[in-house]
Amino acid sequence: MDKNYNMSITFDDIPVHGSVAGEISRKDIVDFILSATKKHDLPSMVGFVNMGKLKEGEKNHEEVVDEWVSQGGMLGNHTYSHLDLREVSAQEFVCDIRKNQELIVDKKTTQIFSVSIFT
């Protein structure tokens, strides 16, 4: 079987998802992911982020996203506030996506994983 395959590595809800166990921080987790992908020469990966969630909880959430970007990770739009499409209108959901996109672009990353929004 002599075929070339493409694969994307994605991480959902960076850096905010659930509680962190023990002494490890979200920055430690992102540093581990980034060093492991570099060590094994893996391609850039996409970290899907809810920019609205950065305002919650730990103070360094935005720093973690900045570290992700500075190390070459792409950002993907996972909506601003992680809305449930079953509980809001399509228009509200699209507005939440756009709000998040503006903040992702402000991160000045040259690599943004993006999809088209059909409205």
Sequence and secondary structure as in RCSB ss.txt:
>XXXX:A:sequence
MDKNYNMSITFDDIPVHGSVAGEISRKDIVDFILSATKKHDLPSMVGFVNMGKLKEGEKNHEEVVDEWVSQGGML
GNHTYSHLDLREVSAQEFVCDIRKNQELIVDKKTTQIFSVSIFT
>XXXX:A:secstr
         EESSSS SS   TT  HHHHHHHHHHHHHHTT    EEEE GGGGGSSSTTHHHHHHHHHHTT EE
EE  SS   TTTS HHHHHHHHHHHHHHHHHTT S EE      
